[in-house]
Amino acid sequence: PGCRLLQFLSYLGACDRLLEQGYEEGQVEEAMEMFQYSEKKAAEFLHLLAQFNDMGFQQNEIKEVLLLCGNQREKALEELVMK
C-alpha cells in the first residue's frame, strides 16, 4: 500500500507541474494516462499538441498523429500536412 501512495503522490506532483505550465486539467490527465504516467512524455505531447493547435490543426488529428509518431515533431508535422 505504501508504494501505491508514493506512486499517487508522484502522479499528483507531475500533474501539478504540468498544470503550472498552463495546460488544461483534462489534457494533463489524458496525456499522463496515454504515456503510462511518464511526466516527460506527457509534457512533450502537451507541448507539441499546443504547438500544432496554434498552427491551426484539429486537436483530434494532432493526438492521433502524435501517438502514431511517438511524439516525433518533424514526422508528426509531415503527417498532419499530408492529411
C-alpha positions in Angstrom: 0.0 0.0 0.0 2.8 2.4 0.8 4.2 2.0 -2.8 0.9 2.9 -4.3 0.7 6.0 -2.2 4.1 7.1 -3.4 3.1 6.5 -7.0 -0.1 8.5 -6.5 1.8 11.4 -4.9 4.3 11.3 -7.7 1.4 11.4 -10.2 -0.2 14.4 -8.4 3.2 16.2 -8.4 3.7 15.6 -12.1 0.1 16.8 -12.9 0.7 19.9 -10.8 3.9 20.8 -12.6 2.1 20.4 -16.0 -0.9 22.4 -14.9 1.5 25.2 -13.7 2.8 25.3 -17.3 -0.7 26.3 -18.4 -2.1 23.1 -19.8 -5.8 22.2 -19.2 -6.5 19.6 -16.4 -8.3 17.2 -18.7 -5.5 17.2 -21.2 -2.9 16.7 -18.5 -4.8 13.7 -17.1 -5.3 12.2 -20.6 -1.6 12.7 -21.5 -0.5 11.1 -18.3 -2.7 8.1 -18.9 -1.6 7.7 -22.5 2.0 7.7 -21.6 1.7 5.4 -18.5 2.3 8.3 -16.1 5.6 9.4 -17.7 5.8 13.1 -16.9 8.5 13.6 -19.6 6.5 12.0 -22.4 3.3 13.7 -21.3 5.0 17.1 -21.3 6.4 16.5 -24.8 3.0 15.5 -26.0 1.2 18.5 -24.5 3.9 20.9 -25.8 3.5 19.5 -29.3 -0.3 19.4 -29.1 -0.3 23.1 -28.2 2.2 24.0 -31.0 0.2 22.2 -33.7 -3.0 23.5 -32.3 -1.6 27.1 -32.7 -0.8 26.2 -36.3 -4.5 25.5 -36.9 -4.6 21.7 -37.0 -7.5 19.9 -35.4 -6.9 18.6 -31.9 -8.2 15.0 -32.5 -5.9 14.7 -35.6 -3.0 16.0 -33.7 -3.4 13.5 -30.9 -3.7 10.6 -33.3 -0.6 11.6 -35.3 1.5 12.3 -32.2 0.6 8.8 -30.8 1.4 7.2 -34.1 4.7 9.1 -34.4 5.8 8.7 -30.8 5.9 12.5 -30.2 8.4 13.0 -33.1 7.8 16.6 -34.1 9.0 16.5 -37.7 7.4 13.2 -38.5 4.1 14.3 -36.9 4.2 17.6 -38.8 4.6 15.8 -42.1 1.7 13.5 -41.3 -0.5 16.5 -40.4 0.4 18.4 -43.5 -0.4 15.4 -45.7 -3.9 14.9 -44.2 
